[in-house]
Amino acid sequence: MITEYEQKLRERYLAAIVMPAPEPWQPVTDHRTPIGGLLGIGFAVCPDSGHDLVMVVSSDGHGLFDAVTGEKIARDRNPDPETSTPDADPDLTCPGLGPIAGVPVRIAGLFGGGLHSTTPDGWTLDIVSPEWPHDRVILSADGGSHKGPAGGTWWHVFHSEYSELRAAGFSPSGRTLTVATSSDLTLWTRPETPLRRLSGQRDTAREEDGRTGGTRRDAGRPDHGPRTRQGGASRRRRLRRTGRQRSQPGAPQASTRPASEGRESEVPGLSPCRPPSTSSPGPKPVGSRSAASSHRTGRGRACSSSPTTRAVLACTGVRQAER
């Protein structure tokens, strides 16, 4: 029992006819490439041109195709029986041939595995089967939601109704789309994507940084020469010498006490406080100005409003008068 939503989705897929892939995707050839007994396919990169390569594993051997031109560039009709199929390797790989000889290539198809179902710039590929066992390949630009009729944001690009579907997906670069069945291979390609070009520019910048020994963060900064830790070592040596000099007996020791602490202890019983207000009443004894100035602290004058302070100031003034 399927839900109402699933029933509508199934009807939407059944109503979609096979249509060309949208721009910028272009078919590599005008027709499918026949390959009898196809078992699986995998992607590699040509070391010379940088093109995507498609390796085909079939019951008749191995083949290698240029995914941009569709040209067959290598063929091995008698591969090693121990590595002729990917099921002999835990990673489902087969050794490459031609320009990628000896390079292990992951193969997706009859024995398992899979290809990329998305690209870095948002294309998605899905395989749906509203009429199983016939599979339909859906290319979409809406993240795979397949909303609305076909031809808007999703396209029915392949219908496997005469052969068994082996694999469908994108190359790791995102520039090639392929569908492989048990009897043929179909390829689409597109120009290099802006995201791919940006990635290439970053790789080039990293290579230049590696040759020059710099980093991109240093671009635009003035050259002050190589950075060293000599300055920090010099400071540590100076600090150690200063510490040894201070610890020697008889060496003058610099006082770290503020000068105000000595002046506060000259007159016992006085507590530092804020300067007295000019409006505070009380007689000003003789010589109180000089006495008050001699008992200043770092936080203000001595309080002149307490009885002890007035007695001390008055006594000081009498002594000065006697002198």
C-alpha positions in Angstrom: 0.0 0.0 0.0 1.5 3.3 -1.1 0.6 6.8 0.2 -1.2 9.4 -1.8 2.1 11.4 -2.1 4.0 8.3 -3.4 1.2 7.6 -5.9 1.4 11.2 -7.3 5.2 11.0 -7.5 5.0 7.7 -9.3 2.6 9.1 -11.8 4.9 12.1 -12.3 7.8 9.8 -13.2 5.6 7.7 -15.6 4.4 10.8 -17.4 7.9 12.2 -18.0 9.3 11.3 -21.4 13.0 10.9 -22.1 14.4 14.3 -22.9 17.9 15.8 -23.7 20.0 16.9 -20.7 19.9 20.6 -20.1 22.6 23.1 -20.7 25.6 23.0 -20.1 25.5 19.2 -20.5 26.2 17.9 -24.0 26.2 14.3 -25.3 29.7 13.1 -26.1 28.5 11.0 -29.1 25.3 11.0 -31.1 24.6 7.4 -30.1 25.3 5.0 -27.2 28.6 3.1 -27.3 27.8 -0.6 -27.6 29.7 -2.8 -25.1 28.5 -6.4 -24.8 28.6 -8.0 -21.4 29.4 -4.8 -19.5 30.1 -5.5 -15.8 31.0 -2.1 -14.4 32.7 1.2 -15.0 35.1 3.6 -13.1 36.7 7.0 -13.5 40.3 8.1 -13.8 42.1 11.2 -15.0 44.4 11.4 -18.0 47.9 12.4 -16.8 48.6 14.2 -20.1 45.4 16.1 -21.0 43.6 16.2 -17.6 40.4 14.8 -19.2 38.1 12.4 -17.4 38.7 8.8 -18.4 36.1 6.0 -18.2 37.4 2.5 -17.6 35.0 -0.3 -18.7 35.2 -3.8 -17.4 33.3 -6.4 -19.4 33.2 -10.1 -20.0 35.4 -9.4 -23.0 38.2 -7.6 -21.2 39.0 -4.0 -20.3 38.7 -0.8 -22.2 39.5 2.9 -21.6 37.6 5.8 -23.1 38.2 9.6 -23.2 35.1 11.1 -21.6 35.4 14.3 -23.5 35.8 13.0 -27.0 34.4 9.4 -26.6 37.5 8.0 -28.2 38.7 4.5 -27.2 42.3 5.0 -26.2 43.3 1.6 -24.7 42.0 -2.0 -24.9 43.0 -5.1 -23.1 41.2 -8.3 -24.3 43.2 -10.6 -22.1 43.6 -9.1 -18.6 45.1 -11.0 -15.7 42.4 -13.5 -14.6 43.1 -12.7 -10.9 42.4 -8.9 -11.4 40.0 -9.0 -14.4 37.0 -8.3 -12.3 36.7 -6.0 -9.3 35.3 -8.6 -6.9 38.8 -10.0 -6.5 39.8 -6.8 -4.6 38.3 -5.7 -1.2 38.1 -2.1 -2.6 36.4 -3.3 -5.9 39.3 -2.0 -8.0 40.9 -3.2 -11.2 44.4 -2.2 -12.5 44.3 0.6 -15.1 45.6 0.3 -18.6 47.1 2.6 -21.3 48.1 6.0 -19.8 47.0 4.9 -16.3 48.6 1.5 -16.4 49.1 0.1 -12.9 46.8 2.7 -11.3 44.0 1.0 -9.3 40.6 2.2 -10.5 37.4 1.7 -8.5 34.7 -0.1 -10.5 31.0 0.3 -9.8 28.5 -2.1 -11.3 27.4 -5.7 -11.1 29.7 -6.5 -8.1 28.7 -3.4 -6.1 30.1 0.1 -5.5 28.7 3.3 -6.9 29.5 6.6 -8.6 29.1 10.2 -7.4 25.4 11.1 -7.2 26.0 14.9 -6.8 28.4 17.6 -8.1 30.0 20.4 -6.1 27.8 23.0 -7.9 24.5 21.4 -7.1 23.6 18.8 -9.8 22.0 15.6 -8.6 21.4 12.2 -10.2 18.8 9.7 -9.1 17.6 6.3 -10.2 13.9 5.7 -9.9 11.9 2.6 -10.8 8.2 3.3 -11.1 8.0 0.3 -13.4 10.5 -2.1 -12.0 12.7 -3.7 -13.2 13.0 -0.9 -15.7 15.1 2.0 -14.3 14.9 5.7 -15.1 17.8 8.1 -14.6 16.7 11.6 -13.4 19.0 14.6 -13.6 18.0 17.5 -11.4 19.1 21.0 -10.4 16.8 21.3 -7.4 18.6 19.0 -5.0 16.6 15.9 -6.0 13.2 17.1 -4.9 11.8 16.7 -8.4 9.0 19.2 -8.0 6.7 20.2 -10.8 6.6 18.7 -14.3 9.7 17.3 -16.0 11.8 19.8 -17.9 11.6 22.5 -15.3 14.2 21.7 -12.6 14.5 17.9 -13.3 14.9 15.9 -16.5 14.4 12.3 -17.4 17.6 11.7 -19.4 17.7 7.9 -19.7 15.3 5.0 -19.6 16.7 1.5 -19.2 13.9 -0.7 -20.6 15.9 -3.1 -22.8 19.0 -3.8 -20.7 19.9 -4.0 -17.0 21.3 -0.9 -15.5 24.8 -1.3 -14.2 25.8 2.2 -12.9 25.0 5.8 -13.3 26.7 8.9 -11.8 29.1 11.8 -12.1 32.9 11.7 -12.3 34.8 13.1 -9.3 35.4 16.3 -11.1 31.7 16.8 -11.9 32.4 17.3 -15.6 31.2 14.0 -16.8 27.8 12.2 -16.5 27.6 8.5 -17.5 25.1 5.7 -17.6 26.2 2.2 -18.1 23.9 -0.8 -18.9 24.8 -4.4 -19.6 25.0 -3.6 -23.3 26.2 0.0 -23.8 27.7 3.2 -22.4 26.3 6.7 -22.6 28.3 9.8 -21.8 27.5 13.5 -21.3 30.1 16.2 -20.7 30.2 19.9 -19.9 32.9 22.6 -19.8 35.0 23.2 -16.7 32.8 24.6 -13.9 33.6 28.0 -12.2 34.0 26.1 -8.9 36.6 23.8 -10.6 38.4 26.8 -12.0 38.5 28.5 -8.6 39.9 25.3 -7.1 42.5 25.2 -9.8 43.5 28.7 -9.0 43.9 27.8 -5.3 46.1 24.8 -6.2 48.2 27.0 -8.5 48.6 29.6 -5.6 49.7 26.8 -3.2 52.3 25.6 -5.7 53.7 29.1 -6.1 53.8 29.5 -2.4 55.6 26.2 -2.1 58.2 27.4 -4.6 58.7 30.8 -3.1 58.4 29.7 0.5 55.7 32.2 1.3 52.0 32.1 2.1 49.1 34.0 0.7 48.5 35.7 4.0 51.9 37.5 3.5 50.8 39.1 0.2 50.9 42.8 0.4 52.9 43.0 3.6 56.3 44.7 3.6 59.3 42.4 3.7 61.1 42.7 7.0 63.3 39.7 6.4 63.0 36.3 7.8 61.2 36.0 11.2 63.4 34.5 14.0 63.1 34.0 17.7 66.4 35.8 18.4 64.6 38.8 20.0 62.8 36.6 22.6 66.1 34.8 23.5 67.9 38.1 24.0 65.1 39.3 26.4 65.4 36.1 28.4 69.1 36.4 28.7 68.8 40.0 29.9 66.2 39.0 32.5 68.5 36.2 33.8 71.5 38.6 34.2 69.3 41.1 36.0 68.0 38.4 38.4 71.6 37.3 39.2 72.7 40.8 39.9 69.8 41.4 42.3 70.4 38.1 44.1 74.2 38.9 44.8 74.9 40.0 48.4 75.7 43.6 48.8 74.1 44.6 45.6 71.8 47.6 45.8 68.2 46.5 45.9 65.7 48.6 44.2 62.7 49.4 46.4 59.4 48.5 45.0 57.4 50.3 47.8 55.7 53.5 46.8 57.1 56.6 48.4 53.8 57.4 50.0 54.0 54.3 52.3 57.1 55.8 54.1 55.4 59.1 54.6 52.2 57.5 56.0 54.3 55.8 58.7 56.0 59.0 59.9 52.9 60.0 61.9 51.3 57.1 63.7 47.6 57.2 64.1 46.9 59.1 60.9 44.7 57.4 58.3 44.8 58.5 54.7 41.6 59.9 53.2 40.3 62.3 50.6 41.4 66.0 50.8 39.3 68.0 53.3 36.5 70.1 52.0 37.1 73.8 51.8 33.8 74.4 53.6 34.7 72.3 56.7 34.6 74.5 59.8 37.4 74.7 62.5 40.3 77.0 63.3 43.5 76.6 61.4 46.4 76.4 63.8 49.7 78.1 63.2 51.9 76.3 60.8 49.2 73.9 59.9 49.8 74.4 56.2 53.4 73.3 56.4 52.5 70.4 58.8 49.7 69.2 56.6 51.9 69.3 53.6 54.5 67.2 55.3 52.0 64.4 56.0 50.6 63.9 52.5 50.1 60.5 51.1 49.6 59.1 47.7 45.8 59.1 48.2 45.3 62.5 49.7 46.1 64.7 52.8 45.9 63.6 56.4 42.4 64.2 57.9 42.4 67.5 59.8 39.0 67.0 61.3 39.9 64.3 63.9 40.9 65.4 67.5 44.2 63.5 67.3 45.2 65.2 64.0 44.4 68.7 65.4 46.4 68.0 68.5 49.4 66.9 66.5 49.2 69.8 64.2 48.9 72.3 67.1 51.9 70.8 68.9 54.0 71.0 65.7 53.1 74.6 65.3 54.2 75.4 68.9 57.5 73.7 68.5 58.2 75.7 65.3 57.3 78.9 67.1 59.7 78.1 70.0 62.5 77.5 67.4 
